[in-house]
Amino acid sequence: MQQESGRRSNRDRTEATRADLIRAARKLFTEKSYAESGTPEIVAEAGVTRGALYHHFADKQALFAAVVEQEAAAVAAEINHASPPSLSARDALIAGSDAYLEAMRAPGRTRLLLLDGPAVLGRAAMDE
């Protein structure tokens, strides 16, 4: 039986590093844009090495895709929360539309999902 210690598992460290990279990249991508954010800045902001970045993501574009995926999931969750199945179709459409507009007010989200996302990942990837 394994004893509890204050040490984190490899999975916990991996998830924490990945989350730190996504958080740092989101901050820089929204403040400066994808094009103006370099990987040295991202790893410095995340407090990790470039090796850690490339261990978790193939390149800056793959990291950007992870940021966009997380943002799109947050928008979808807000829409789903605002439009439960108990609503009529009309009320769900209105509530979902309002939730989308509210979700897109999050700082930087418009840049990520409507400007840089299609430019960096392509319209087809964004539509997925």
Buried (B, 14 or more C-beta within 10 A) or exposed (E): EEEEEEEEEEEEEBEEBBEBBBBBBBBBBBEEBBEEBEBEBBBBBBEBEEEBBBEBBEEBEEBBBBBBBBBBEEBEEBBEEBBEEEBEEEEBEBBBEBBBEEBBEBEBBBBBBEEBBBEBBEEEEBEE
